[in-house]
Amino acid sequence: MLNLERLRTLDALARHGSVSGAAEGLHITTSAVSQQMSKLEREVGQQLLAKNGRGVRLTDAGRLLAEHAARILSQVELAQSDLEAQRGQVVGELRLSAFPTAARGLFPLALSALRERHPALRLRSCELEPEAALAGVVRGDLDLAVVLDWYNKPMALPDGLVKAPIMDDPADVAMPADHRLAGRDEVDLAEFADDEWITWGEGEFCHEWLMYTLRSQGIEPLVGHRAAETHTQLALVAAGLGVCVAPLLGRRPVPAGVVTVPVRQRVRRHVYVVWRADADRRPSIRAAVKALQAAGESLG
């Protein structure tokens, strides 16, 4: 009889296209992936992987079995969802991700509340940027993902996913305490046309939003520094190296030497939780959505 975990490993290899990608998606080591595949090859009596340069590729038999594995795993997941719904109990395993400031600002509140109310529910969480998180939910690597878009730049939601709002997250401009605008009650983004910006990584959704927003106001931004984490950006601001947009979620404590001032045309992020529509009946999904919304309400 085919082993389900080995089929899951083969499915991950087929979806990610590499041993390292499969290992990351399954949260196991690359050697564990290789061991599982060796056992599966012995189980079926055929070669499923072949060398491809420095990596591997699926053989014809590997691709054939991977197609069956995807269908089998889909049916198993559907059966688990139906059983969980039929029991009406919050049990099993729930895999969640959030972008970094949401993982910092929301997960401690929401996941501790979930664990306290539903001790039979196993929680597995990680940090992922919104684009990668959506892909993970679509692939089935994740059950839920906390993602975001901006008030003037919505994010497209892939087919088959549904979402629920968690909170609106206001964002200010963070600047050194001796900045010429630090004493203001409100600022306009256009007033920072000559400042160096500290922003997110190239290609990240929030970085693209900032470039789009500044350019729409006639500003060609001067990007001096990049950092994925809000607290790293704020540390660079404290050092006098530029200004940044600082959303409220996950930014506390603001370091000494930094002042945050609201933008006159209010800047905010919309924070959502996203999951697959076919998992909507699972009590664990509903419980997690409720806990995340409660955490967002308490922070808001």
Residue, then its C-alpha position, 0 to 999 in steps of 0.5 A: m500500500l502506498n504511504l501517504e506521507r511519501l505521496r505528500t513528498l512527491d506532490a511537493l516535489a512536483r509542485h515546487g520543482s526542487v528538493s529544496g523547495a519541497a523541503e521548505g514547503l513541507h517544513i522538513t530537511t532536504s535529506a528527509v525529502s530524499q529519504q522519503m523519495s528513496k523509500l517511495e521508489r522502493e515501494v513502487g519498484q520504479q525510478l521516480l527521480a532522475k538527475n537534472g544538472r545539479g537538481v532532479r526531475l521527475t521521470d515519466a513514472g514520477r509524473l504519473l504517480a504525482e498526478h495520482a498523488a495530487r488527487i489522493l491528497s485532495q480527497v484526503e483533505l476533503a475527507q478530513s474537512d468533512l469529518e471535522a465539520q461533522r464532529g463540529q470540533v476544533v481539532g487537527e492541525l492548522r498551518l498559518s502564515a502572516f507577513p512579518t508585522a502581522a506575525r509580530g502584532l497579531f499572532p501572539l494574541a490570536l494564537s495564544a487565544l486559540r491554544e487556550r480555547h482549543p487545546a486539541l488544535r495543533l498550530r503551525s505558523c510562519e512568516l511569509e510575504p503576501e504573494a508567497a502566502l497566497a501561493g501557499v494557500v492555493r497549493g495547499d501548503l497553508d490553511l490560512a494566510v494573513v495578507l494585506d493590500w493598501y487603500n489605493k493599491p488592492m491585491a488580486l485574490p486568486d480564484g478559489l480563495v475567500k477572505a475576511p477583514i481583520m483590521d485597517d492598519p493606519a500608517d504614519v511617516a517616521m522621521p528623525a526627531d530633529h527632522r524639519l517636519a517632526g513637530r507637525d500634527e500632519v504631513d503631506l507625502a509631497e513634503f518629503a520629495d528631497d528626503e531619502w527613503i528607507t523602504w522594503g525589498e525590491g519587488e515586494f508588494c509594500h515597496e511597489w506600493l510606496m513607489y506607486t504612491l510617491r510617483s502618483q504625487g509627482i515625487e521620484p523617490l530617492v531610495g537610500h536603504r532597504a529592509a524587510e522588517t519595520h523595526t530595522q527600518l525604524a532603527l535606520v531612521a533613528a540613525g538619521l539615515g532617512v524617513c519611512v512609512a511606518p504602519l501601526l501594526g507591529r511597530r511598537p516600541v518606536p525607538a528613541g530619536v524617532v517621531t511618527v506623524p500622520v499623513r494628511q490624506r490618511v494612509r492605511r493598509h487593509v489586513y485580511v485572512v485568506w483561506r480556500a473556499d473548499a475548507d470553509r466548513r472546517p471549525s478550525i478555520r472558523a475559530a482561527v478567523k474569529a481569533l484573528q478578528a478579535a486580535g485585530e479589534s483589540l489592536g485597532 
